[in-house]
Amino acid sequence: MMSKESILFCGRDKIEYYFLSNFFMCKIQGPDGKTWRSSEHLYQGMKFVEPIYQDAVRSMITPKDSKTVANGYLRSYQRPNWHDIKIDVMRDVIKRKFSQWTWLRDKLVETGDVPLIEHRAADSFWGSGPDMEGQNWLGRILMETREKLR
């Protein structure tokens, strides 16, 4: 999956492309009309139907905290069909992030046709996985979004 021309993003050590990460802090208006602190906050919040649980996730200061809360003590309140809809939810979150911020859209489009890979050894679904053979769903969705924004 990886080539010399790939852009690996994830973590603060990849600062030039950190804007691609869902942990990049930029406010986003969600489908509920409310403002979320990051795309990670919004994605994690969409795991729930009930506004009280969404608000708990949205109130977290950092993206990491929003993920911890959503996957921790609130886990039992997640949508029963979450695994069936999570890719479509991520598509919507990424579309919102890059359509609501012109400068982010421009930076995404400037990556050209280079493959985008979320370089995360611990995540073989959204990222590259430990062997760089992961599904890289976040990278794939970013590349789909980039193509649509051109």
C-alpha angles and dihedrals in degrees: 000000000000123000133179088261095053120119110226113201133179132101132026092281087072091056098153091063100028089112087075091062121093086226090066106112113238126131118249132190109230130211086266090063091244126123118249124197096230142353088260090057090051095045092048091046092053089064085081134062097196115083092220091064093041089053091050090056093043091052093061114110099220133036089239090056091050090054092046093052095044093049095036128050094353094052094101090059095057121123109276090229095047096121090052095053105030096099092051090047090052090050090055093046093050092046090053094048095052098037095049095051114053094193091053091048090052092049091050093049090047089064085077116196095329114133112253116216127184097220102214120142091192095056122059094168105053094018146031098283124215094299099040088248096104123129092254093205093167091053091047092051091048090052091048090050092047090054092050093048094055 
